Amino acid sequence: KEVSSDVDKFLRSFGKPPRLTNCECERSTAGTISQSFQMLSGPLPAELLTQPDNQLARWTKSQLPVAHLIDEIWWTTLTRAPTSEEQQAATQLLTSDKVRESGDRRVVIEDIVWALVNSHEFQLRR
């Protein structure tokens, strides 16, 4: 029996066809509960977001002003600027007492990106 990697499982849940023919009709475009679970708690998105040398790590180490950092996150994730409400909420998270005391804004950046990646807007654009 073939052993599937996390990537293969992820791609199958998003409609990767078995490639029995070269017809696009093999691919399903309907959303499923499996896809939602993969995005919310699947091992592949979690691994990608928590890798120590990814873009989130660079944002964490950067000396960018908070407003510019938030713009970078939104443009990278959703290909648009954050709304004023989103900017305000993200600023509040990134400048909270908890972040200032711990000095670790990586967890907050991961949470923000995780929320954006699981948004309906991201699902439709990407």
N, C-alpha and C positions, 0 to 999 in steps of 0.2 A: 504494500500500500504506500502511496506517495505521501510524504510528510509535507505539510503546508506551513509556510512561514507566516508570521503575523502580517506581512505585506500581502501575501496571497489571499489570506482570509479577508483582509480589509478590502482588497480590490474585488473579490468575488461578491462581497456584500453590497458593493456599489455597482454591480452589473457586469463585471468582467466575464465575457463569454468563454465557453470552453474551447473556442477556436476550431470548431469542427468544419465550419465553412468560412469563406471570407465575406460573408454577408453581414451588414450592419444590423440586420433583423435579429441576430442572436442576442444583442445587447438590450437589456431592460432599462428603461428610464424612469420607472416608477419608484417613488420613495418608499422605504420600508422601515419597520421598527428596528430591524437589525442594523440598518445604517445609522439610525439615531443612537442606538446603544454603542456602536463603534465610535462615533464622534464624542459621545459623552463620557464613556468609560473604557474605551478600547485601549489595548496596550500600545498600538502604534502611535496614535496622537499623543498619548502621555509620554512615550519615549522621545518623540520629536521635540516636544515642548520642554522637556527637562534635561536635554543633552547639555553638558557643561560648556560646549564651545559653539553654541548656536547664536542666532541673531539676538535672542533675549539676553544672553550673557553679555553681548556687546552693548546692548542698551543699558543693562544694569551697571556696567563699568563706565559708561560714558558720562561726561560732565555736561551733557545737554541740559538746558533749562527745562523744567517740567513741562511747560506748554509745548516746547519743540519736541520733546520726547513723545508726548501724547499724539502730536501730529504725525510723527514718524510711525508710530504703532498703527494708527488708523489708515494712513496712506498705504502702508505695507500690507495690512490685513484686508481692508475693505476698498482700497483704491479711491478713497475720498477723505476729505477733512472731517474731523469730528464735529458734531453739532455743538452748540454752546452748552446744552445740557450734558452731553457726553464729556465735553472738555471739563466742565465743572465737577462732575462725578469722579472722573479719573484723577483730576488734580487733588480732590479731597482724599482719595485712596492713597495716592503717591506721597502726599505730604502729611499723612496722619501721624499722630504721636507714636503709634506702634512701629511704623517704619523708621521714624527718626530715632527711636530708642534702640531698636535692633540693628539699624544700619543696613538691613537687607531688604532692598526693594525688589529683588528678583521674584519673590513669591507673589507680590502684588502684580508685577508685570506678567507673570505666568497666568494669574487669575484673569487679568484683563484680556489677554490674548485668547485664553481658553473660552471666555464669554463671547468674544467676537467671532471666533471660529465656529462656535455653536449657534450663532445667530442665524435667523432666517435669511437675512441679507447675504451673509457669506455663502450659505448653501446655494443660493440662487445665482450669485456672481461667479463662483469658482466651480 
